[in-house]
């Protein structure tokens, strides 16, 4: 799995399916957002699309 270097969405592609930025293998911390509208964490991290995200990516 790889994480986007910009929006931190996790996928298995070389470019993020959400924003098109490059992805990296070097990430840590898994965050699963199912309902971004009711999630305080999603609001704080500016996440608007449900999915898997990382907390840190390099």
trRosetta pair geometry for C-beta under 8 A, 3 or more apart (Angstrom, degrees):
i j d omega theta_ij theta_ji phi_ij phi_ji
1 10 5.4 17 172 -178 119 109
1 11 7.3 166 -155 94 79 13
1 12 5.9 -68 -111 -85 55 72
2 10 7.1 160 83 -151 35 63
2 11 6.4 -30 66 73 83 61
2 12 6.5 109 17 -129 90 27
2 13 7.0 -115 56 64 123 39
2 14 7.3 32 63 -104 167 33
2 23 3.7 83 138 143 122 127
2 24 6.1 154 -163 67 93 23
2 25 5.6 -54 -107 -79 85 53
2 27 7.5 116 -164 1 40 128
3 8 5.7 -5 179 -154 112 54
3 9 7.1 165 -151 81 66 29
3 10 5.0 -34 -95 -95 77 71
3 23 6.0 155 75 -157 23 91
3 24 6.0 -33 63 60 77 78
3 27 3.8 70 17 -65 140 163
3 53 7.7 83 -140 -162 110 47
3 54 4.2 -29 -117 6 153 136
3 57 4.4 -138 103 -99 125 128
4 7 4.9 3 98 53 142 76
4 8 5.7 -93 66 -40 87 11
4 9 4.8 31 6 44 126 74
4 10 7.8 -122 -1 -68 78 29
4 11 7.4 45 -43 16 92 103
4 16 3.7 39 -101 -86 123 130
4 18 6.9 -71 -50 48 162 108
4 19 6.4 98 -166 44 149 110
4 21 5.3 89 -165 72 99 107
4 22 7.8 137 -143 91 60 32
4 23 5.4 -54 -86 -99 45 80
4 57 7.1 -149 82 -20 38 180
5 21 5.6 -122 53 141 84 123
5 22 5.7 11 10 80 123 79
5 23 6.8 -174 -21 -117 80 27
5 24 5.5 80 -71 -15 95 114
5 57 5.7 -149 -112 122 50 129
6 16 7.0 -100 45 -5 100 158
6 19 5.6 -98 81 93 131 151
6 21 4.1 115 4 2 122 170
7 16 6.3 118 41 -167 110 159
7 18 5.6 -91 74 92 156 133
7 19 5.0 138 -13 -7 130 136
7 21 7.0 147 4 29 87 129
7 47 7.9 115 -179 -108 94 76
7 53 7.8 -90 139 -124 75 110
8 27 7.7 143 -146 -141 81 133
8 45 7.7 -69 53 175 142 126
8 53 4.8 57 119 -165 100 95
8 54 5.0 -128 -171 54 97 75
8 55 7.5 69 -168 -82 144 10
8 57 5.6 -169 -113 -9 81 128
9 16 5.7 100 61 -149 111 110
9 17 7.3 -101 115 50 139 80
9 18 4.9 95 12 7 161 137
9 19 7.6 145 18 6 125 96
9 49 7.3 -6 -96 79 134 121
9 51 5.6 20 -143 105 103 141
9 52 7.2 96 -163 79 62 57
9 53 5.7 -48 -100 -99 44 77
10 27 7.4 -164 -98 96 99 158
10 30 7.5 -11 -30 -126 158 83
10 51 7.3 -175 45 148 75 103
10 52 4.2 -54 50 108 117 104
10 53 6.3 -170 -10 -101 90 19
10 54 5.8 105 -64 -35 105 91
11 16 6.5 136 21 -131 132 51
11 17 5.5 139 -95 -1 163 106
11 23 6.7 -112 59 -94 91 155
13 16 7.2 155 81 -91 113 16
13 17 6.1 103 29 -47 148 89
13 23 6.6 120 90 -1 63 146
14 22 7.0 -34 161 -142 71 72
14 23 6.0 -157 -167 36 26 104
15 20 5.6 0 167 -159 117 48
15 21 6.8 168 -156 83 77 22
15 22 6.1 -51 -105 -100 69 41
15 23 6.5 -163 -100 -11 16 94
16 19 4.9 8 97 50 135 75
16 20 5.9 -61 66 -7 86 12
16 21 4.9 19 13 50 125 72
16 22 7.7 8 -14 56 88 6
16 23 5.9 138 -59 -65 72 96
18 49 6.0 -172 -124 50 128 159
18 51 7.7 -140 -60 27 132 162
24 27 6.2 126 91 -44 96 95
24 57 5.5 131 57 -178 123 102
24 58 6.3 -146 144 79 157 47
26 57 6.9 112 94 -162 68 59
26 58 4.4 -52 113 61 121 97
27 54 4.1 -27 171 -161 126 170
27 56 6.4 166 -156 93 63 57
27 57 4.2 -16 -104 -103 100 77
27 58 7.2 -172 -80 16 52 66
28 54 6.6 105 64 -170 24 113
28 55 6.6 -48 99 59 68 93
28 56 5.0 -4 55 61 89 104
29 54 5.5 105 74 -171 76 68
29 55 3.0 -34 102 25 146 115
29 56 5.6 82 20 14 122 83
30 52 6.6 -28 -160 -165 92 102
30 53 7.9 130 -161 77 45 43
30 54 6.6 -36 -95 -107 43 62
30 55 7.8 -60 -10 -12 14 91
31 41 7.0 -142 -160 141 130 137
31 45 7.8 77 118 17 164 170
31 52 7.3 140 77 -163 50 53
31 53 4.6 -32 71 73 103 91
31 54 6.9 152 17 -114 91 11
31 55 6.0 106 -27 -59 118 83
32 51 7.8 -110 -145 133 60 27
32 52 5.5 -24 -102 -104 73 71
32 53 7.7 170 -85 24 26 72
33 36 5.2 42 164 -77 128 83
33 39 5.8 -122 -141 26 96 170
33 41 7.5 -144 -96 91 102 104
33 42 4.9 101 -135 -87 134 119
33 47 5.4 -173 -44 128 173 143
33 49 7.9 98 89 95 128 44
33 50 5.5 -145 108 -133 83 54
33 51 6.3 7 56 48 93 45
33 52 7.9 178 21 -88 72 23
33 53 6.3 25 -5 3 111 117
34 39 7.9 129 51 -54 61 131
34 50 5.6 32 -147 -142 27 119
35 38 4.7 1 125 39 119 103
35 39 6.0 145 87 -31 69 98
35 42 7.9 -149 100 6 45 156
35 50 6.9 6 -69 -92 27 114
36 39 5.5 -62 -132 34 33 116
36 42 3.9 -150 -140 164 74 154
36 43 7.6 138 176 -55 75 61
36 47 5.2 -132 -127 112 124 86
36 48 5.4 157 124 -139 154 25
36 49 6.7 41 -18 27 153 12
36 50 6.0 -140 -21 -69 98 62
37 42 7.9 -31 -19 90 19 139
39 42 3.6 70 86 9 119 111
39 43 6.5 176 95 -12 64 81
39 47 7.6 -27 83 74 130 113
40 43 5.7 -54 -150 36 33 112
40 44 6.3 33 153 -19 66 107
41 44 5.8 -56 -148 37 31 111
41 45 6.3 9 159 0 66 112
41 47 7.9 1 118 30 73 126
42 45 6.1 -68 -141 51 28 97
42 47 4.1 -92 -152 67 81 105
42 48 7.5 131 166 -72 111 31
43 46 7.5 28 -173 -77 30 35
43 47 7.8 -75 -46 44 22 73
45 53 7.4 134 131 133 151 158
47 53 6.2 -87 -107 -47 142 160
54 57 5.4 101 85 -58 134 96
